[in-house]
Amino acid sequence: LGHGTGYSRDELVVSGTNSQAVALVDRWPDWPSPVVVLAGPAGSGKTHLASIWRARAGAVKVDAGRIGDCM
C-alpha cells in the first residue's frame, strides 16, 4: 500500500530527538531571532518542519537553483 508524503503538523511524529525543533517552529512568530537554521541528517524531518513553518507563515517555496531569479 502506497501513500503520499504529507508534511502537515498532524502528520509529524514528535520524539525526543526533534522535540526542541518542533517547539521552536510551533512558537513562530515569537522567535528569539528573525531567522532559524534547521540542520540534521537526511531523514530527520527538516523538510517536514520547514513545510509546517511555511504553511503557518504564508511563505513561498523557492527552489535553490532559482534563488537568483528572485533578486
HUHU-V128571 format. One record per residue. N is the residue number from 1. SS is DSSP state (hx for helix, st for strand, lp for the rest). NEAR is the number of other ideal C-beta (glycine too) atoms within 12 Angstrom. Layout:
n:N ss:SS near:NEAR
n:N ss:SS near:NEAR
This chain:
n:1 ss:lp near:3
n:2 ss:lp near:4
n:3 ss:lp near:6
n:4 ss:lp near:8
n:5 ss:lp near:13
n:6 ss:lp near:15
n:7 ss:lp near:22
n:8 ss:lp near:16
n:9 ss:hx near:21
n:10 ss:hx near:11
n:11 ss:hx near:17
n:12 ss:lp near:28
n:13 ss:lp near:18
n:14 ss:lp near:20
n:15 ss:lp near:12
n:16 ss:lp near:9
n:17 ss:lp near:14
n:18 ss:lp near:25
n:19 ss:hx near:16
n:20 ss:hx near:18
n:21 ss:hx near:28
n:22 ss:hx near:25
n:23 ss:hx near:16
n:24 ss:hx near:23
n:25 ss:hx near:31
n:26 ss:hx near:20
n:27 ss:hx near:16
n:28 ss:lp near:26
n:29 ss:lp near:17
n:30 ss:lp near:12
n:31 ss:lp near:17
n:32 ss:lp near:10
n:33 ss:lp near:11
n:34 ss:lp near:9
n:35 ss:lp near:11
n:36 ss:lp near:21
n:37 ss:lp near:12
n:38 ss:lp near:23
n:39 ss:lp near:13
n:40 ss:lp near:17
n:41 ss:lp near:10
n:42 ss:lp near:8
n:43 ss:lp near:12
n:44 ss:lp near:19
n:45 ss:lp near:30
n:46 ss:hx near:23
n:47 ss:hx near:19
n:48 ss:hx near:28
n:49 ss:hx near:34
n:50 ss:hx near:27
n:51 ss:hx near:23
n:52 ss:hx near:29
n:53 ss:hx near:30
n:54 ss:hx near:21
n:55 ss:hx near:22
n:56 ss:hx near:20
n:57 ss:hx near:17
n:58 ss:lp near:10
n:59 ss:lp near:14
n:60 ss:lp near:11
n:61 ss:lp near:17
n:62 ss:lp near:14
n:63 ss:lp near:10
n:64 ss:hx near:9
n:65 ss:hx near:8
n:66 ss:hx near:11
n:67 ss:hx near:11
n:68 ss:hx near:9
n:69 ss:hx near:9
n:70 ss:hx near:11
n:71 ss:lp near:6
